[in-house]
Amino acid sequence: MSSSTDPSHSAALADAKAWPFEEARRLIKRLERLPGGAEKTVIFETGYGPSGLPHIGTFGEVARTSMVRHAFETLTDGRWKTRLICFSDDMDGLRKVPDNVPNKEQLAAALDRPLTSVPDPFGTHESFAHHNNARLRAFLDRFGFDYEFFSATECYRSGMMDATLLKMLAVYDEVMAIILPTLGPERQATYSPFLPVSPVSGKVLQVPMIARDVAKGTVTYVDPDSGETIETPVTGGRVKCQWKADWAMRWTALGIDYEMAGKDLIDSVTLSSRICKALGGTPPEGFNYELFLDEKGQKISKSKGNGLTIDEWLRYASPESLSLYMFQKPKAAKRLYFDVIPRAVDEYLQFLAAYKAQEGKARVENPVWHVHNGAPPTADLPITFALLLNLVAASNAHDKDVLWGFISRVAPGATADEHPLLDQLAGYAVRYYEDFVAPKKQFRAADDVEREALTALSEQLAKAPANASAEELQAILYDVGRKIPRYQDFAAKGATPEKPGVSSTWFNAIYNVLLGEEKGPRFGSFIELYGVENTRALIAKGLAGELVTKPAEG
């Protein structure tokens, strides 16, 4: 990921408070303390377990780490070289069959074998791990991340980890003293930081070591399938470390400087850091983010396949909106389901619109600075995503070309070629509306008071000047509401007996009767976009009961 720094931002960087800058400053302090830190290449890492299909949380970790990397490069003006390693734990044994894959019987027959030796249930790759790794790399490439992909299987088998594995063998007792107190009696009886790969069954074995030879670099165990006593080197991919020991071994072998992890792994980070020190390494700086939850409030899981996938988000919204969602409040638990998408899209557009008028510190604190590596594009959109969704509903548009006919009302002469971002939004809005909004709409009939108010609104709109602005149309809405006792609000700010405020009940009625929603856009903006005559026709349909949702049959 390249660093793109506007020189005018330099003075603002010193006290920028956005969390990637705070993380980058901690990393700088680490390098200043670390022997040889001034000369080393700074290595960022993210880890992925390919026992299931990559999910959106995996993307979040890479995106957030990349934001810290960019902030670090900006603060240090490129003084250090940096790398980002995306590490796949693909030598782990398959312990259970995921819920969201075909041909489960193939995986069930390969339980406990390394993931790179498990058949691909999709039939497209050499193994299940190769399939999942390819999916991971495809979506990282799609977002343009600058990273290096490391496979645990290749790292172990190539000898890259050998020197550190021999260190692990040399401090075996110290590692056991760190881990054993955290385990129950049954697990203590079989635990070893080394998991041999059986030459008989090919399984990654969870068995105790009955002997160790530091000079020879070997461990000895009893193979549970054959009953044979086997002495094997810990090098060359013949063993795989247990994951907490593996994490520490990886940090040490690769010289990792920064890696973040979910809040559920805080204890594991602590243990792995102690093991890293036992190996003679220095644990990386880190950041513990909160977990992503599905619509039921449950943690999203690769094996369950709950929550959103990358492809699902990108069907309904831009990559940048997803990156913004990952940037915001990383230490707060977040629901990651379809209903968060519209707000994420509009927030991204709001931040992007604000950036152009900002300077100095305000710019580097704006989330889009981090989403776009310091160089946000220029975009000036007159329409929100929420408004587009309501326009789709009112116009019954089934493709974005229909929407462009309405968009041209507020952006005369605008075309899809000139406004590709707006064109994308129109397509997203149609798809999102058809899949999620339309099935849940509930239009109701207007009561007598609402009929009176909506009739008056239609009459006043008929008198509106040609090309009335959104503000003028919104004023008409308020004027109508003020004349209806039900909608008068004398407690509103600035209200007087002569000019009462207008309660939200008036607008709720409009949304319920005309749009089938509990909430909606600023209605003056909607009328401007949809057109006065179209809006009056919509009111007529609502008053005639033509929009009312019919009860489901049966």
Disulfide bonds with the S-S distance in Angstrom:
none
